[in-house]
Amino acid sequence: MFSVGIDVSKGKSTVCAIRPHGEILMAPKDFRHTKDDLDSLVKQLSRFKEEIHIIMEATGNYTICLSVSI
């Protein structure tokens, strides 16, 4: 199991992934709210083949595109 933190803003989100005890799987990286970038995010997270806990900032309408993609 690992956790993904997503800081959501208007045109992009910053995403990072860690395992318990702080092992960094994915350093903070920006993903634009475009189909290509969100597909890339899903592909990067899918490669780990384990349970994922996603923590996402609630920012109204800006989270909608992420919720649909992930």
C-alpha positions as CSV (number, residue, x, y, z in Angstrom):
1,M,0.0,0.0,0.0
2,F,1.1,3.5,-0.7
3,S,-0.4,7.0,-0.5
4,V,-0.7,9.7,-3.1
5,G,-1.1,13.3,-2.2
6,I,-2.6,15.7,-4.7
7,D,-2.5,19.5,-4.3
8,V,-5.2,20.7,-6.7
9,S,-5.1,24.1,-8.4
10,K,-6.9,25.7,-11.4
11,G,-4.8,24.5,-14.3
12,K,-2.6,21.8,-12.8
13,S,-2.2,19.5,-9.8
14,T,1.0,18.6,-7.9
15,V,1.2,14.9,-7.1
16,C,3.6,12.9,-5.0
17,A,3.5,9.3,-3.8
18,I,5.0,7.7,-0.7
19,R,5.0,4.4,1.2
20,P,4.6,4.1,4.9
21,H,7.7,5.3,6.8
22,G,8.5,7.9,4.1
23,E,9.9,5.9,1.1
24,I,9.3,8.3,-1.8
25,L,7.9,6.5,-4.9
26,M,7.2,9.6,-6.9
27,A,8.7,13.0,-6.1
28,P,6.3,16.0,-6.4
29,K,5.5,16.6,-10.0
30,D,3.0,18.9,-11.7
31,F,0.3,17.4,-14.0
32,R,-1.7,19.8,-16.2
33,H,-5.4,19.1,-16.3
34,T,-5.2,17.8,-19.9
35,K,-6.1,14.3,-21.1
36,D,-2.5,13.6,-22.0
37,D,-1.1,14.6,-18.6
38,L,-3.9,12.9,-16.6
39,D,-3.5,9.7,-18.7
40,S,0.3,9.9,-17.8
41,L,-0.5,10.2,-14.1
42,V,-2.8,7.1,-14.2
43,K,-0.1,5.1,-16.1
44,Q,2.6,6.1,-13.6
45,L,0.4,5.1,-10.6
46,S,-0.7,1.9,-12.2
47,R,2.8,0.5,-12.5
48,F,3.0,-0.1,-8.8
49,K,0.4,-2.9,-8.8
50,E,-0.7,-2.4,-5.2
51,E,-3.4,-0.7,-3.2
52,I,-3.4,3.1,-3.4
53,H,-4.8,5.6,-1.0
54,I,-5.4,9.0,-2.7
55,I,-5.6,12.1,-0.6
56,M,-6.9,15.1,-2.6
57,E,-7.5,18.7,-1.6
58,A,-11.1,19.6,-2.0
59,T,-11.2,22.7,-4.2
60,G,-14.6,22.7,-5.7
61,N,-14.8,22.4,-9.5
62,Y,-11.0,22.0,-9.9
63,T,-11.1,18.4,-8.5
64,I,-13.7,17.2,-11.0
65,C,-11.3,16.4,-13.9
66,L,-9.1,14.4,-11.5
67,S,-11.9,12.5,-10.0
68,V,-13.1,11.4,-13.4
69,S,-9.6,10.4,-14.6
70,I,-8.3,8.5,-11.5
